[in-house]
Amino acid sequence: MFSRRDLIALAAATAAIVGPGRAARLAAQDRLSEADLLAFKPVGNVTLLHITDLHAQLLPVWFREPSTNIGVGEVRGLPPHLTGEAFLERFGIARGSAEAYAFTDQDFVELARRFGRLGGLDRIATLVKAIRAERPGRTLLLDGGDAMQGSWVTLQTKGADIVRAYRALGVDAMTAHWEFTYGTERVKEIVEELGFPFLAGNVLDTEWEEPVFESTAYFERGGVKIAVIGQAFPYTPVSNPRWMIPNWSFGIREERVAQHVEKARAEGAQLVVLLSHNGFDVDRKLASRVAGIDVILTGHTHDALPQVLQVGKTLLVGTGSHGKFLARLDLDVRDGAIKDFAFRLIPVFSDAIRPDREMAQLIEELRAPFKAELERTLGYTKDLLYRRGNFQGTWDDLICAAILEQRDAEIALSPGFRWGPSLLPNEPIRMEDLWAQTAITYPQVYRITMTGAQLKDVLEDVADNIFNPDPYYQGGGDMVRVGGLGFTIDVEQPIGRRISELTFLKTGAPIDPERRYVVAGWASVNEGTEGPPVWELVARYIEERKEIAVPRAGLVRVKSA
């Protein structure tokens, strides 16, 4: 039986024919160099390097940042809930600059063709090696989770490709979220294969209430004893299928975090780092309530901030996603406290950075068995394809349109996932690009009936997951995407009153609360869900058309934002 919980989870988990040619790439390199990106005045005795939410993107990508990222309650209008011009003004970034391209959606297509792709683990490896050489014995590289999901290669190898890549990169510790969707036994195998600490102090065995994973790892860098405490995504069994991890419980567990901090201090830690996948606003609240955390390296919500946010004595770092950024935080730690710090969120401009040869070779080896499948071209997009934004993304418009047609549905629902790279207009759509939007372990496209009243309830529940004014009740995704449906949302209203004016777009009539509508969607968290994998339907839809002008599948009107 399909439950409301399924659809709540849709948002709670809450993507070259034309492009820069050789002349454009060289022009970009004239403006940006590897030395420019590494330029940094070192401070103190410890350097923390942070990557998070890689989503299995080993190669450089296009990734358009959101045009809407609405904050509610006490964080309304505060970073990271600023986009576009407001973001540029807040952080003093010039429009049309390389930083404007990296951090915002402004002039995205034009600047993408000027500055090129970002990311690529071979480029990150180059930066990491350079910083380690500059700061020998002082550098710690930490990953915030969501590394082992988001590509076909990673799905087929159940994360083994990322394990090998991270071992080669020299990651010192990591935490997790989507990694758990490979199931209990595979996660245990991953922990053994990594060869470095997998930290998740908020995950307990449901029978004995005992820790499943290590909470804390200790390192010495620059003569400083460092405690790294890991915090996995607290709502994993709600956002993702519980049946895959039936005997593990999650949660923010604020008191347990405080206990880990106290124990670390008692063990002599002079620097306490929370390696978190809570989401930015959750970590902001946690920092205000748990004393003794020096640094929180946050993940999950994909927020990239060029400055550290300070909450009391805690430094909060948002590092973005998809390998676009490498965070560098230098710390002067003396007498068990941070005396000074320097920070840079380094945009990984792939055309300006020499690929690390060993990592590039490894990536080629990891992809080789799947090369033909990955490069299969389905068609071409006439429009920019992107996913990020609170309410709408053209990738999900395309997915919803395909589901409506291929499943003969009246209304389509697509989860508000924040992962998935972008494609520029007139680029080919390859299977690799489609899998980068859909590669999960529960991809079946269901087909059910729901009343108009049930649809409204679902939208209300999803909206509360995103816009509840208490960050501890937020799941961190974006609003469920809709096809064949329109609605108005007032983000400042309480649950039950946010959603109004539901419209059946096929007829233009109001949604009838009593009528049953044929609804299709994907990523149900229920075990045994039946239907074809979503990528099969979307691939067929694209191949039948060849050129894709993305249809506006749904209509969302926003108030109080």
WOFENCOR-V371038 format. One record per residue. N is the residue number from 1. RES is the residue in one letter. SS is DSSP state (H for helix, E for strand, L for the rest). NEAR is the number of other ideal C-beta (glycine too) atoms within 8 Angstrom. D_CENTER is the distance of its C-alpha to the mean C-alpha in Angstrom with 1 decimal. Layout:
n=(N:N)
res=(RES:RES)
ss=(SS:SS)
near=(NEAR:NEAR)
d_center=(D_CENTER:D_CENTER)
//
This chain:
n=(1:2:3:4:5:6:7:8:9:10:11:12:13:14:15:16:17:18:19:20:21:22:23:24:25:26:27:28:29:30:31:32:33:34:35:36:37:38:39:40:41:42:43:44:45:46:47:48:49:50:51:52:53:54:55:56:57:58:59:60:61:62:63:64:65:66:67:68:69:70:71:72:73:74:75:76:77:78:79:80:81:82:83:84:85:86:87:88:89:90:91:92:93:94:95:96:97:98:99:100:101:102:103:104:105:106:107:108:109:110:111:112:113:114:115:116:117:118:119:120:121:122:123:124:125:126:127:128:129:130:131:132:133:134:135:136:137:138:139:140:141:142:143:144:145:146:147:148:149:150:151:152:153:154:155:156:157:158:159:160:161:162:163:164:165:166:167:168:169:170:171:172:173:174:175:176:177:178:179:180:181:182:183:184:185:186:187:188:189:190:191:192:193:194:195:196:197:198:199:200:201:202:203:204:205:206:207:208:209:210:211:212:213:214:215:216:217:218:219:220:221:222:223:224:225:226:227:228:229:230:231:232:233:234:235:236:237:238:239:240:241:242:243:244:245:246:247:248:249:250:251:252:253:254:255:256:257:258:259:260:261:262:263:264:265:266:267:268:269:270:271:272:273:274:275:276:277:278:279:280:281:282:283:284:285:286:287:288:289:290:291:292:293:294:295:296:297:298:299:300:301:302:303:304:305:306:307:308:309:310:311:312:313:314:315:316:317:318:319:320:321:322:323:324:325:326:327:328:329:330:331:332:333:334:335:336:337:338:339:340:341:342:343:344:345:346:347:348:349:350:351:352:353:354:355:356:357:358:359:360:361:362:363:364:365:366:367:368:369:370:371:372:373:374:375:376:377:378:379:380:381:382:383:384:385:386:387:388:389:390:391:392:393:394:395:396:397:398:399:400:401:402:403:404:405:406:407:408:409:410:411:412:413:414:415:416:417:418:419:420:421:422:423:424:425:426:427:428:429:430:431:432:433:434:435:436:437:438:439:440:441:442:443:444:445:446:447:448:449:450:451:452:453:454:455:456:457:458:459:460:461:462:463:464:465:466:467:468:469:470:471:472:473:474:475:476:477:478:479:480:481:482:483:484:485:486:487:488:489:490:491:492:493:494:495:496:497:498:499:500:501:502:503:504:505:506:507:508:509:510:511:512:513:514:515:516:517:518:519:520:521:522:523:524:525:526:527:528:529:530:531:532:533:534:535:536:537:538:539:540:541:542:543:544:545:546:547:548:549:550:551:552:553:554:555:556:557:558:559:560:561)
res=(M:F:S:R:R:D:L:I:A:L:A:A:A:T:A:A:I:V:G:P:G:R:A:A:R:L:A:A:Q:D:R:L:S:E:A:D:L:L:A:F:K:P:V:G:N:V:T:L:L:H:I:T:D:L:H:A:Q:L:L:P:V:W:F:R:E:P:S:T:N:I:G:V:G:E:V:R:G:L:P:P:H:L:T:G:E:A:F:L:E:R:F:G:I:A:R:G:S:A:E:A:Y:A:F:T:D:Q:D:F:V:E:L:A:R:R:F:G:R:L:G:G:L:D:R:I:A:T:L:V:K:A:I:R:A:E:R:P:G:R:T:L:L:L:D:G:G:D:A:M:Q:G:S:W:V:T:L:Q:T:K:G:A:D:I:V:R:A:Y:R:A:L:G:V:D:A:M:T:A:H:W:E:F:T:Y:G:T:E:R:V:K:E:I:V:E:E:L:G:F:P:F:L:A:G:N:V:L:D:T:E:W:E:E:P:V:F:E:S:T:A:Y:F:E:R:G:G:V:K:I:A:V:I:G:Q:A:F:P:Y:T:P:V:S:N:P:R:W:M:I:P:N:W:S:F:G:I:R:E:E:R:V:A:Q:H:V:E:K:A:R:A:E:G:A:Q:L:V:V:L:L:S:H:N:G:F:D:V:D:R:K:L:A:S:R:V:A:G:I:D:V:I:L:T:G:H:T:H:D:A:L:P:Q:V:L:Q:V:G:K:T:L:L:V:G:T:G:S:H:G:K:F:L:A:R:L:D:L:D:V:R:D:G:A:I:K:D:F:A:F:R:L:I:P:V:F:S:D:A:I:R:P:D:R:E:M:A:Q:L:I:E:E:L:R:A:P:F:K:A:E:L:E:R:T:L:G:Y:T:K:D:L:L:Y:R:R:G:N:F:Q:G:T:W:D:D:L:I:C:A:A:I:L:E:Q:R:D:A:E:I:A:L:S:P:G:F:R:W:G:P:S:L:L:P:N:E:P:I:R:M:E:D:L:W:A:Q:T:A:I:T:Y:P:Q:V:Y:R:I:T:M:T:G:A:Q:L:K:D:V:L:E:D:V:A:D:N:I:F:N:P:D:P:Y:Y:Q:G:G:G:D:M:V:R:V:G:G:L:G:F:T:I:D:V:E:Q:P:I:G:R:R:I:S:E:L:T:F:L:K:T:G:A:P:I:D:P:E:R:R:Y:V:V:A:G:W:A:S:V:N:E:G:T:E:G:P:P:V:W:E:L:V:A:R:Y:I:E:E:R:K:E:I:A:V:P:R:A:G:L:V:R:V:K:S:A)
ss=(L:L:L:H:H:H:H:H:H:H:H:H:L:L:L:L:L:L:L:L:L:H:H:H:H:H:H:H:H:H:H:L:L:H:H:H:H:H:L:L:L:L:L:L:L:E:E:E:E:E:E:L:L:L:L:L:L:L:L:L:E:E:L:L:L:L:L:L:L:L:L:L:H:H:H:L:L:L:L:L:L:L:L:H:H:H:H:H:H:H:H:L:L:L:L:L:L:H:H:H:H:H:H:L:L:L:L:H:H:H:H:H:H:H:H:L:L:E:L:L:H:H:H:H:H:H:H:H:H:H:H:H:H:H:L:L:L:L:E:E:E:E:E:L:L:L:L:L:L:L:L:H:H:H:H:H:H:L:L:H:H:H:H:H:H:H:H:H:H:L:L:L:E:E:L:L:L:H:H:H:H:H:L:H:H:H:H:H:H:H:H:H:H:H:L:L:E:E:E:L:L:L:L:E:E:L:L:L:L:L:E:L:L:E:L:E:E:E:E:E:E:L:L:E:E:E:E:E:E:E:E:L:L:L:L:H:H:H:H:L:L:H:H:H:H:L:L:E:E:L:L:L:L:H:H:H:H:H:H:H:H:H:H:H:H:H:L:L:L:L:E:E:E:E:E:E:L:L:L:H:H:H:H:H:H:H:H:H:H:L:L:L:L:L:E:E:E:E:L:L:L:L:L:E:L:L:L:L:E:E:E:L:L:E:E:E:E:E:E:L:L:L:L:L:E:E:E:E:E:E:E:E:E:E:L:L:E:E:E:E:E:E:E:E:E:E:E:L:E:H:H:H:L:L:L:L:H:H:H:H:H:H:H:H:H:H:H:H:L:L:H:H:H:H:H:L:E:E:E:E:E:L:L:L:E:L:L:L:L:L:L:L:L:H:H:H:H:H:H:H:H:H:H:H:H:H:L:L:L:L:E:E:E:E:L:L:L:L:L:L:L:E:E:L:L:L:L:E:E:E:H:H:H:H:H:H:H:H:L:L:L:L:L:E:E:E:E:E:E:E:E:H:H:H:H:H:H:H:H:H:H:H:H:H:H:H:H:L:L:L:H:H:H:L:L:L:L:L:L:L:E:E:E:L:E:E:E:E:E:E:L:L:L:L:L:L:L:L:E:E:E:E:E:E:L:L:L:L:E:E:L:L:L:L:L:E:E:E:E:E:E:E:L:L:L:L:L:L:L:L:L:L:E:H:H:H:H:H:H:H:H:H:H:H:H:L:E:E:L:L:L:L:L:L:E:E:E:E:E:L:L)
near=(3:8:6:9:8:11:12:13:15:15:16:14:14:14:15:5:7:7:9:11:6:5:6:11:11:8:9:15:10:6:7:12:7:10:6:8:14:10:5:8:4:9:9:12:10:14:14:15:13:14:14:16:15:15:16:14:13:14:7:11:13:10:13:10:9:10:6:10:11:11:11:10:7:5:11:9:6:9:9:12:11:10:12:9:7:8:12:15:7:8:10:5:12:7:9:6:8:11:10:15:14:12:13:11:9:11:9:12:9:7:13:14:9:11:13:13:10:17:16:15:13:12:15:14:13:13:14:13:9:10:13:10:7:7:11:7:6:9:12:12:12:16:15:18:17:19:14:13:15:14:14:12:13:15:12:7:9:8:14:8:13:12:12:10:14:13:11:10:12:8:11:11:14:17:17:15:13:14:14:14:12:12:10:10:6:10:13:8:8:14:9:6:8:12:4:10:11:14:17:14:16:13:11:10:11:8:5:4:6:6:9:8:12:11:10:13:11:11:9:7:13:9:5:11:11:15:14:16:16:19:15:16:14:12:10:12:10:11:12:13:10:9:7:12:13:8:7:13:8:11:6:10:9:9:6:9:17:11:8:12:14:9:9:13:12:6:9:6:11:9:14:14:15:13:15:15:16:13:15:12:11:14:14:13:10:16:13:7:6:10:6:9:14:12:16:14:16:18:16:17:12:11:11:15:12:9:7:10:11:8:8:7:5:11:13:15:16:13:17:12:15:16:16:13:14:13:15:13:14:15:16:11:14:6:4:6:7:12:7:8:12:10:12:8:15:11:12:17:14:12:12:11:13:6:10:11:6:8:14:10:8:11:13:8:7:12:11:7:4:10:8:6:8:13:9:8:7:11:12:11:14:9:9:12:12:13:14:12:12:9:9:9:11:12:13:12:16:16:16:17:14:13:19:15:8:11:12:6:12:9:16:17:15:15:15:15:12:13:13:12:11:15:11:12:9:8:12:9:14:11:13:10:11:14:13:14:12:13:14:10:8:10:12:12:15:12:10:8:7:11:11:13:8:9:15:12:9:14:14:12:12:16:14:11:14:15:10:11:6:7:11:7:7:13:13:12:14:13:13:13:16:15:15:14:14:11:14:10:15:10:13:6:7:5:9:5:8:15:11:9:8:14:12:15:10:6:5:6:7:7:13:8:8:6:8:6:13:11:14:14:14:14:12:12:11:11:5:4:10:5:9:7:9:14:12:8:14:15:11:10:13:15:9:6:8:8:8:13:6:12:7:6:14:14:9:12:9:11:9:7:6)
d_center=(29.7:26.5:25.5:24.0:21.5:20.1:19.3:18.0:15.3:14.5:12.5:11.9:9.2:8.1:9.2:24.8:27.4:26.7:24.6:25.7:28.9:30.5:32.1:28.9:27.2:30.2:30.3:26.8:27.9:30.9:28.8:26.2:27.1:25.6:28.0:26.6:23.1:24.5:26.9:26.8:29.6:29.1:29.7:30.9:30.6:26.9:23.9:20.4:17.9:14.2:11.2:7.9:4.7:7.3:6.9:10.6:11.3:14.5:16.1:15.7:13.9:14.3:11.3:12.6:11.3:12.1:15.8:15.4:13.6:16.5:17.4:20.2:22.9:23.3:20.1:21.1:21.1:19.8:16.9:14.0:15.5:17.3:16.7:19.1:22.6:22.0:19.3:21.7:24.6:23.0:22.1:25.1:23.5:25.8:25.0:25.0:24.2:21.7:19.8:19.8:18.3:15.5:14.6:15.6:16.3:20.0:22.2:19.2:21.3:24.2:22.4:20.3:23.7:25.0:22.5:20.9:17.6:15.3:14.0:15.7:16.2:19.9:19.5:17.5:20.3:22.9:21.5:21.3:24.8:26.2:25.0:26.2:29.5:29.8:29.1:30.6:30.3:28.2:24.6:22.0:18.7:16.0:12.6:10.2:9.1:6.9:9.2:11.5:10.1:9.7:13.2:16.7:18.0:15.7:16.4:20.1:20.3:18.3:16.3:19.6:18.6:15.8:18.4:20.9:18.8:17.7:21.4:22.5:20.2:21.7:18.7:20.6:18.4:15.0:13.7:11.7:10.1:9.8:12.6:14.9:15.0:17.4:19.9:21.9:24.1:21.5:19.5:22.9:23.5:20.3:21.3:24.7:23.6:21.3:24.2:22.4:21.4:18.8:18.6:18.0:20.9:19.9:20.4:24.0:26.4:27.5:31.1:31.9:29.1:28.8:25.8:24.2:22.6:23.6:22.4:23.5:24.3:26.8:27.1:29.7:28.9:31.5:33.8:31.2:30.3:26.6:25.0:21.4:20.4:17.4:15.6:13.6:11.7:14.9:14.7:13.9:17.4:16.9:13.5:14.5:18.0:20.2:22.8:20.7:21.0:24.1:25.5:22.7:21.9:19.1:18.9:18.5:22.1:22.9:26.4:25.3:23.0:26.1:28.2:26.0:26.4:30.1:30.6:28.9:31.2:34.1:33.3:33.7:30.2:30.6:26.9:24.4:20.6:18.1:15.2:12.9:9.9:11.6:9.7:11.5:14.4:15.1:15.5:17.6:19.8:20.0:21.1:23.9:25.1:25.0:27.3:27.3:23.6:23.8:20.2:16.9:14.0:11.1:7.5:5.2:5.7:4.6:8.4:10.6:14.2:17.2:19.1:19.0:19.4:22.3:22.9:26.4:26.6:22.9:20.8:17.1:14.7:11.4:10.3:7.5:5.4:7.2:10.2:11.3:12.4:14.4:15.4:19.1:20.8:24.6:26.5:30.2:30.7:34.2:36.0:32.8:31.2:29.2:31.9:29.9:26.6:25.2:21.6:20.0:16.4:17.5:16.2:16.5:18.9:19.7:23.2:24.3:23.5:25.6:23.8:24.6:27.1:26.6:22.8:23.4:26.0:23.9:21.2:24.0:25.5:22.4:22.0:25.8:26.4:24.1:24.9:27.1:24.7:21.8:24.1:25.7:25.8:25.7:26.5:25.6:23.7:25.8:23.0:19.7:17.0:13.6:11.1:9.7:12.2:13.3:15.9:16.1:14.8:17.3:15.5:15.7:19.2:20.2:18.9:20.8:23.8:24.0:23.8:26.5:28.7:28.2:28.4:31.1:29.3:29.9:26.5:23.1:19.9:16.4:13.4:11.2:7.9:5.4:4.9:8.3:10.4:13.5:17.2:20.1:23.2:25.7:23.4:23.9:21.5:21.5:20.6:18.0:16.3:16.7:15.4:12.2:11.7:13.5:13.8:13.8:16.8:18.0:18.0:21.5:22.4:24.7:27.5:29.1:31.0:30.1:32.3:31.4:31.5:28.9:26.6:26.9:26.3:23.1:21.9:23.1:21.3:17.9:18.7:19.7:16.5:14.9:18.0:19.9:21.3:20.9:17.4:18.3:18.4:15.0:12.3:9.4:8.8:10.9:14.5:15.6:16.8:20.5:23.2:26.9:26.3:26.4:26.1:26.2:23.9:25.1:22.3:24.9:26.8:26.6:25.5:28.1:28.8:25.6:26.0:29.2:30.9:29.4:30.8:31.4:30.9:33.2:36.1:35.0:36.3:34.7:33.0:35.7:34.8:37.2:36.6:34.5:32.0:30.7:26.9:24.6:21.0:18.7:16.5:19.3:19.0:22.8:24.4:26.7:25.1:26.9:26.2:25.2:21.8:20.0:19.9:23.6:24.3:22.1:23.6:27.1:26.5:25.6:28.4:30.9:30.2:29.4:28.6:25.9:26.3:23.4:25.1:24.1:23.6:23.4:24.4:22.9:24.9:23.5:25.8:25.7:22.7)
//
